[in-house]
């Protein structure tokens, strides 16, 4: 999950697998596969970076879990 901020300052967490597309004009608009849209403070580059970090952490956790299972 990634934490993003609406323009009014309210933060929420989003499952990046539900993200359909991002647009910037000039505010960043997040479009979800459900049809919902959110206008957020973060830039597209920031959101992409958060998604990369989130997915990297999932892969790292899976690798650690698989290596500890093999050691048992």
N, C-alpha and C positions, 0 to 999 in steps of 0.2 A: 504494500500500500504506500501511496505517496501523500504527503500533506501539502495542500495548496490553500490559497487565501482568496476569498472573494474580495471585490472592490470595497465592500463595506467593512472589511477587516475580520470577518468571521472565517475561521479556518475549518477545513474538513479534510478527511482522508478519502482517497479515491483508488479504486482498484484499476490499475493502468490497462488491464486486459479488456476493460469495458470502454476504453477510449477509441473513438472512431477517427477523429481528426482534430487538429489544432489550427486556429487561424489567428492572425494578428492584424487588426485594423482600427486604431493602433492598439487597443486593449486586446489581450489574449482571450480568445473564446475557445472553450473546451466543448467538443461535441461528443456525446456518448452514443453507443450503439442503440440505446433505448430511445433516442431522440431528444433527451434532455440536453440543455446547454447551460454552461456556466461562464461568466465573465470573471477572470481572475487577475491578480496582480502580477504573478510570475510571467516571465517571458517564455516563449516557445523553447528557447535554448535551455532555460532553467528546468522546465518540465521534462525535456528530453534527458537532461543530465540526471534528474531524480529517478526517471524510469530506468536508465542504465544502472544506476547504483542499486536500485531495488532488485532488479533482475540478477545482477551480479551477486548480490547477497543470497538470493535463493539458490543459485548454482553453487556458491561456496558452502552453504549449509548442507546441500545434498552431497557434495563431495566429502565433507567431514563425516556425515552420517554413514556414507557407504564405506569409508575407510575404517571407521570404528566397528562396523558390522563384520568386516573381513578379519579384524584382529581378534574377535571373540572366539 
